[in-house]
Amino acid sequence: MSTMKNDLLSLFVCLLTLLIIGLSACEDDDQPCEHAYGSWTVTVHPGCETTGIRVRECTKMW
C-alpha cells in the first residue's frame, strides 16, 4: 500500500511540475506570447515528384 501512495505522490508532483512549466511559458500573461523559432529542419527531402517538408519549433514552448 505504501508503494501505491508513493507512486500517486510522484505522479501528482510530475503533473504539478508540468502545469507550472506550461503556465510560465510566457513571462507576461497580459501580452500574447511571442514565439522564438529555431532553425528549419528538413523532415522530408524533396524529390522529382514529391514536395519536401521542413519544420521549425518555438524554442520557448519546450
Secondary structure, 3 states (H helix, E strand, C coil): CHHHHHHHHHHHHHHHHHHHHHHCCCCCCCCCCCCCECCCEEEECCCCCCCCEEECCECCCC
